[in-house]
Amino acid sequence: MFLLHDVFGYDHREVAEIVGKSVANCRQLARRARAHLAADRPRFMINLDKLQQLGPSPTPGPSCGAARQPPDVPVDENMALQSSTHPRRSAARPGESADPVLIGIVSACGLLMLAAGTWALASPSTFADVVGFERAGEHLLQDAGALQLGVGAGLFLALIWRDPLTVVLTGLLIANTAHVVNHATDPHFGSGRADVWLLAVLSLVLAAALLRRLRRGGWVVGSVCAATDPALAPFETQKTVVVATFCRSGAGVATPVSLAVAGDGAVFRTFARSGKAARLRRDPRVLVAPSTARGRVVGPSIPGRARLLDGPEADDAARLLRRKYPVLHGVLVPLAHRLMRSRVGRTVHYEVTAESAPRG
């Protein structure tokens, strides 16, 4: 981060795209690098006793004694303040990155499947006339429409959900449930009511398997980022946490929030006029602990400090929350905040960084 920003002149947004982190994390890591350089502390401490116990090197020579000192290289003190004049080459983002072409293809296929499935289910006679099927095959077309609904829904969910098995189970559940409706409303085809009950049982089994899978994943279906701070690792796939903020008297007030982890920080959102935001303006100290949706603590808490985000950092925080909670923070929470903005103020985002190891 330090080299890319301070030496080569990339801005923080470009650095974030290169290394695959958020802008807030890049700023913080660069700030820590500057502080480490200013402190002039050795990175590793050498234990001479342990070194002697290892015995002499098998290839004695000038390199086996004291560590070599790097040659003195003159450094321009203004180099970190100057913008690089070299042409910048685009760097590939490590890991899996968003491919707009792939997203466009999958979205188009999903839309086609949903449209065809809806048409075949709603008006099989007109669909049969257009595609050339005989009217006797209308029920088969309805079943095909149910399958296409499941496939289309699965394609769209694959763009925003991280677990392939959850996507497959959801697509199968949608397709089979539509198949149940077809047989229930058209009992003259198939084996009568026996088909309806068998298909209904299959839907119940699929729903149970889907619920079990969601429960094992902590009810988080969106994409999550890895934590570089071990204290934040337990919160990567945690759906709800309680954030305790402190009053002037020192008493803590805990409220449940959604938390998205990225690197050595985690972000959450609230209202500008909320009590939580008012307490954080006075005291940035927080305690964060995993909890249920109702705020019942289910794990150890960690102390940290919260920092108000603004501008591009706030946009990155909103994007992290939207990726982890596609429906909750992609649709529902932003809509609720917009409807209540006149009463509770604008949406604000905070970044939490851990201060020490978890406390029991």
C-alpha positions in Angstrom: 0.0 0.0 0.0 2.8 2.4 1.0 4.8 1.8 -2.2 1.9 2.0 -4.5 0.5 5.2 -3.0 3.4 7.1 -1.5 6.1 6.1 -4.0 4.5 5.3 -7.3 1.7 7.9 -7.0 -1.4 5.7 -7.3 -4.4 7.1 -5.4 -6.2 5.0 -2.8 -9.0 3.9 -5.1 -6.6 2.6 -7.7 -4.6 0.8 -5.0 -7.8 -0.8 -3.8 -8.6 -2.1 -7.3 -5.1 -3.5 -7.6 -4.8 -5.4 -4.3 -8.5 -6.3 -3.9 -9.2 -4.4 -0.7 -11.5 -1.5 0.2 -10.3 2.1 0.0 -10.6 2.4 3.8 -8.3 -0.6 4.4 -5.8 0.7 1.9 -5.7 4.1 3.7 -5.3 2.4 7.1 -2.5 0.0 5.9 -0.6 2.9 4.3 -1.0 4.9 7.5 0.4 2.0 9.6 3.3 1.6 7.2 4.2 5.3 7.6 4.0 5.0 11.4 6.2 1.8 11.4 8.8 3.5 9.2 8.8 6.6 11.5 9.3 4.5 14.6 12.4 2.9 13.0 11.8 -0.4 14.9 13.5 -3.7 13.8 11.0 -6.0 12.2 12.6 -9.2 13.7 14.6 -9.7 16.9 17.5 -12.2 16.5 18.2 -14.5 19.4 22.0 -15.1 19.3 21.9 -18.0 21.7 19.4 -19.8 19.4 21.4 -18.9 16.4 24.6 -20.5 17.9 22.7 -23.7 18.8 22.0 -24.2 15.1 25.7 -24.8 14.5 28.0 -23.5 11.8 26.8 -23.1 8.3 27.9 -25.9 5.9 29.3 -23.3 3.5 31.5 -20.9 5.4 32.3 -17.7 3.8 31.7 -14.0 4.0 27.9 -14.5 3.9 27.9 -16.8 7.0 29.0 -14.2 9.5 27.2 -11.1 10.3 24.2 -10.3 8.2 25.1 -8.3 5.1 24.2 -4.7 5.2 22.4 -3.4 2.1 24.3 -0.8 0.2 23.5 2.8 0.9 21.1 4.1 -1.7 20.4 7.8 -1.9 16.8 8.5 -1.3 15.0 11.6 -2.5 13.0 13.0 0.4 10.4 14.5 -2.0 9.9 11.3 -3.9 6.9 10.3 -1.8 5.2 13.6 -2.4 5.7 13.6 -6.2 3.4 11.9 -8.7 4.9 9.3 -10.8 5.4 10.3 -14.4 5.8 6.7 -15.7 2.8 5.3 -17.6 0.7 3.1 -15.3 0.1 -0.4 -16.4 -3.2 -2.0 -15.4 -2.7 -4.7 -12.8 -5.0 -7.7 -12.5 -6.9 -7.9 -9.3 -6.0 -11.0 -7.3 -8.6 -13.7 -6.9 -11.9 -13.7 -8.6 -13.0 -10.4 -9.9 -16.2 -9.2 -11.4 -16.5 -10.0 -15.1 -19.0 -7.6 -16.7 -19.2 -9.9 -19.8 -20.0 -12.9 -17.8 -22.5 -11.0 -15.6 -24.2 -9.8 -18.8 -24.5 -13.2 -20.3 -25.8 -14.8 -17.1 -28.3 -12.0 -16.6 -29.6 -12.3 -20.2 -29.9 -16.1 -19.9 -31.7 -15.7 -16.6 -34.1 -13.1 -18.0 -34.8 -15.3 -21.0 -35.5 -18.3 -18.8 -37.8 -16.3 -16.5 -39.7 -14.7 -19.4 -40.1 -18.0 -21.2 -41.1 -19.9 -18.0 -43.7 -17.3 -17.0 -45.2 -17.2 -20.5 -45.4 -21.0 -20.7 -47.1 -21.2 -17.3 -49.5 -18.3 -17.8 -50.5 -18.9 -21.4 -49.5 -22.3 -22.6 -51.8 -22.2 -25.7 -50.3 -19.0 -27.1 -46.8 -20.3 -26.3 -47.6 -23.6 -28.1 -48.8 -21.7 -31.1 -45.6 -19.7 -31.3 -43.2 -22.5 -30.8 -45.2 -25.0 -32.8 -46.3 -27.5 -30.2 -49.7 -29.2 -30.4 -52.4 -28.1 -27.9 -52.2 -31.6 -26.4 -48.8 -30.8 -25.1 -49.8 -27.8 -23.0 -49.3 -29.6 -19.7 -45.8 -30.6 -20.8 -45.1 -26.9 -21.7 -46.2 -25.9 -18.2 -43.8 -28.4 -16.7 -41.1 -27.0 -18.9 -42.0 -23.5 -17.8 -41.6 -24.5 -14.2 -38.2 -25.9 -14.9 -37.2 -22.7 -16.7 -38.3 -20.6 -13.7 -36.0 -22.6 -11.5 -33.1 -22.3 -13.9 -33.6 -18.6 -14.4 -33.9 -17.9 -10.7 -30.7 -20.0 -10.1 -28.8 -18.0 -12.6 -29.7 -14.7 -11.0 -29.0 -16.0 -7.5 -25.6 -17.3 -8.6 -24.6 -13.6 -9.2 -25.2 -12.5 -5.6 -25.0 -15.7 -3.5 -21.7 -17.2 -2.6 -22.7 -20.9 -1.9 -23.3 -23.0 -5.0 -25.3 -25.6 -3.1 -27.7 -23.0 -1.7 -28.2 -21.6 -5.2 -28.9 -25.1 -6.6 -31.3 -26.0 -3.8 -33.2 -22.7 -4.2 -33.5 -23.2 -8.0 -34.8 -26.8 -7.5 -37.3 -25.7 -4.9 -38.7 -23.0 -7.1 -39.0 -25.3 -10.1 -40.5 -28.2 -8.2 -43.0 -26.0 -6.3 -44.2 -24.6 -9.6 -44.5 -28.2 -10.8 -46.6 -29.0 -7.8 -48.9 -26.1 -8.7 -49.2 -27.4 -12.3 -50.3 -30.8 -11.2 -52.7 -29.4 -8.5 -54.5 -27.2 -11.0 -54.5 -29.8 -13.8 -55.2 -33.2 -12.3 -56.3 -34.8 -15.6 -52.6 -35.4 -16.5 -50.2 -37.7 -14.8 -51.3 -40.2 -12.1 -53.9 -37.9 -10.5 -53.5 -36.6 -6.9 -50.7 -39.0 -6.2 -48.4 -36.9 -8.3 -49.3 -33.8 -6.4 -48.5 -35.3 -3.0 -45.2 -36.9 -4.2 -44.1 -33.6 -5.7 -45.2 -31.7 -2.6 -43.2 -34.0 -0.3 -40.2 -33.4 -2.6 -40.6 -29.6 -2.2 -40.8 -30.0 1.6 -37.5 -32.1 1.5 -35.8 -29.5 -0.6 -37.0 -26.7 1.7 -35.7 -28.5 4.8 -32.4 -29.1 3.1 -32.2 -25.4 2.1 -33.0 -24.2 5.6 -30.4 -26.6 7.0 -27.8 -25.2 4.6 -28.7 -21.6 5.4 -28.5 -22.4 9.2 -25.0 -23.9 8.8 -23.9 -20.8 6.9 -25.1 -18.4 9.6 -28.0 -17.3 7.3 -25.5 -15.3 5.3 -25.9 -15.9 1.5 -23.9 -13.0 0.1 -20.2 -12.7 -0.6 -17.9 -12.2 2.4 -14.3 -10.9 2.6 -11.5 -12.5 4.5 -10.2 -10.8 7.7 -6.5 -10.1 8.1 -7.0 -9.4 11.8 -7.6 -12.7 13.7 -9.8 -10.9 16.2 -12.3 -10.2 13.4 -12.2 -13.6 11.7 -15.2 -15.0 13.7 -17.3 -12.2 12.3 -16.7 -12.9 8.6 -19.9 -15.0 8.2 -21.7 -13.8 11.3 -25.1 -12.4 10.3 -25.8 -10.1 13.3 -23.6 -8.6 16.0 -24.2 -6.3 19.0 -22.2 -3.1 19.1 -22.0 -1.6 22.6 -21.4 2.1 22.7 -20.7 4.2 25.8 -22.6 7.0 27.5 -21.0 9.9 29.4 -21.6 7.9 32.6 -19.5 5.0 31.2 -22.5 2.7 30.9 -22.6 0.6 27.7 -25.7 0.5 25.4 -25.7 -2.6 23.1 -27.7 -2.6 19.8 -27.8 -5.3 17.1 -26.4 -4.4 13.7 -25.2 -6.1 10.5 -21.5 -6.2 10.2 -19.3 -6.8 7.1 -15.6 -7.6 7.6 -12.9 -6.6 5.1 -9.2 -6.9 5.9 -8.4 -5.5 9.3 -11.6 -3.6 9.7 -15.4 -4.1 9.7 -18.2 -1.8 8.7 -21.8 -1.2 9.8 -24.4 1.5 9.1 -26.9 3.4 11.2 -28.9 6.7 11.3 -27.2 10.0 11.7 -29.6 11.0 14.5 -29.5 7.6 16.3 -28.4 7.3 19.9 -25.6 5.1 18.8 -24.2 7.8 16.4 -24.5 10.4 19.2 -22.5 8.2 21.6 -19.8 7.5 19.0 -19.3 11.2 18.4 -18.4 11.5 22.1 -16.5 8.3 22.6 -15.3 6.1 19.7 -14.8 3.0 21.9 -17.0 0.0 21.1 -17.5 -3.6 22.1 -18.5 -6.0 19.4 -19.9 -9.5 20.0 -21.8 -12.1 17.9 -25.5 -12.3 18.6 -28.8 -13.5 17.4 -31.1 -11.2 15.4 -32.8 -10.1 18.6 -29.5 -9.1 20.2 -28.8 -12.1 22.4 -25.0 -12.4 22.7 -23.7 -15.9 21.6 -19.9 -15.4 21.8 -17.0 -13.4 23.2 -16.8 -9.7 22.6 -13.8 -7.8 21.3 -12.9 -4.1 22.1 -12.4 -1.7 19.3 -12.7 1.8 18.0 -15.2 3.1 15.5 -14.4 5.7 12.9 -17.0 7.7 10.8 -16.6 7.1 7.1 -17.4 9.7 4.4 -17.2 10.0 0.7 -15.6 7.0 -1.2 -15.0 5.2 2.1 -18.7 5.3 2.9 -19.5 4.1 -0.6 -17.1 1.1 -0.2 -18.7 0.3 3.2 -22.2 0.3 1.6 -20.9 -2.0 -1.1 -19.5 -4.4 1.4 -22.8 -4.6 3.3 -24.7 -5.0 0.0 -22.5 -7.9 -1.1 -22.8 -9.8 2.2 -26.6 -9.0 2.6 -28.0 -8.8 -1.0 -31.6 -8.5 0.1 -31.4 -7.0 3.5 -28.8 -4.2 2.7 -29.3 -4.3 -1.0 -33.0 -3.5 -0.9 -34.8 -3.5 2.5 -32.5 -1.4 4.7 -31.7 1.3 2.1 -35.5 1.6 1.4 -36.3 1.9 5.1 -33.5 4.5 5.6 -34.8 6.5 2.6 -38.4 6.5 3.9 -37.4 7.6 7.4 -34.6 10.0 6.5 -36.7 13.1 7.4 -37.1 11.8 11.0 -33.8 10.0 11.7 -31.4 11.7 9.4 -29.1 10.4 6.6 -27.4 7.0 6.6 -23.9 7.0 8.1 -21.3 4.3 8.0 -18.6 3.4 10.6 -15.5 1.3 10.4 -14.5 -0.7 13.5 -10.9 -1.8 14.1 -10.1 -4.3 16.9 -7.8 -3.0 19.7 -6.8 -6.3 21.3 -7.5 -10.0 21.6 -11.1 -11.1 22.2 -12.4 -11.0 25.7 -14.5 -13.8 27.2 
